[in-house]
Each structure stands twice: as structure tokens, then as C-alpha cells.
């Protein structure tokens, strides 16, 4: 509907306003005073104002009000414009949010990879630490064996109640004879 033309319906007000005053078929009310000839011909401001003029004035006012009111098409256009503005305003934050989501996903993927590598490194470090400890023990044992003089005695009868070092000192003293030192130092002694 064009915005300049008034909307016309089929209601009783439109019928009333479109019918001329003489054809309405209504008689003046009995309790209304009759218009005197002096009132219509005098210099009164009411004498220049007729009911038809009032009707035209009311129609013009109603037409102006009706033309200034929003129609459904105007409302739809306004809503569409508001939606477009809101949509455009939301695109910036939506783009930023998408970019941030991608960055967070990338960081999380890198963190997962780092955690897996860290676990693998911890496992390897533990395994290598154990291997290093075993190698250190073996090197110590080999070093100890290379620096000391080992004497193996087979067939030595020894009592179980006496410590092995005391038994060995006694046997060495017997073997060396009177030239044997009184105290023979034995670092370690063990049964094989």
C-alpha cells in the first residue's frame, strides 16, 4: 500500500464520514437548542465553521495520521534492515571467535604432542638411568677386581662359627711361617 494514501476500511466510521450530512437521515435531537438566525449571520467565529468543514478537517487529519503510520511492508523492511545491521555487527566478533578457536585448537594439538614426547622422554630417561646404574655397578666391580690381588684358595676347611677373615689370617700365617707379619690385612673375603 502506498504510504501517501489513507487506508480505508468498511467500518461504520468510514460510512459515517463519507455520507453527506443531509443524507444521513438523522433528525436533530429534541434536547438540542435550535440555531437562531442571528447566530448564523452574526460576526461570531462559529458562523464561519460548518459541519462539512469539520468533516473535511477531520478527514484530512485522519489521512495525515494514517499516512504517517507504518504499514506491514514498512515494518518488515525495518526489521530486515535491523537484522542486516545486527548480522554485520556480529560478523566481526564471529570472525575473531573463529580465529581464536583455530588458534586454541592448534595450541592444544601442540600441547598433546609435547605431552606425548615428554612421556616418551621420561620413559627413555628412566630406562637409560637404570642402564647407567647397572653399567656403573659393572664398572665398579671390574675396577675393584683389576686393582686388587685376588687369591683363590680351594679345599680350605674352615669352621662355620669363625669369621672367614680370621680363618684366612691363620692359614696365611701358617703358610708364611715365622716371617709372617703379625697382622695380615685382608680387604675382602668371601666364599665362592
Secondary structure as GFF3:
##gff-version 3
##sequence-region A 1 192
A	DSSP	alpha_helix	12	18	.	.	.	ID=ss1
A	DSSP	three_ten_helix	21	23	.	.	.	ID=ss2
A	DSSP	alpha_helix	37	41	.	.	.	ID=ss3
A	DSSP	three_ten_helix	45	48	.	.	.	ID=ss4
A	DSSP	alpha_helix	51	68	.	.	.	ID=ss5
A	DSSP	alpha_helix	72	147	.	.	.	ID=ss6
A	DSSP	alpha_helix	164	176	.	.	.	ID=ss7
A	DSSP	three_ten_helix	177	179	.	.	.	ID=ss8
###
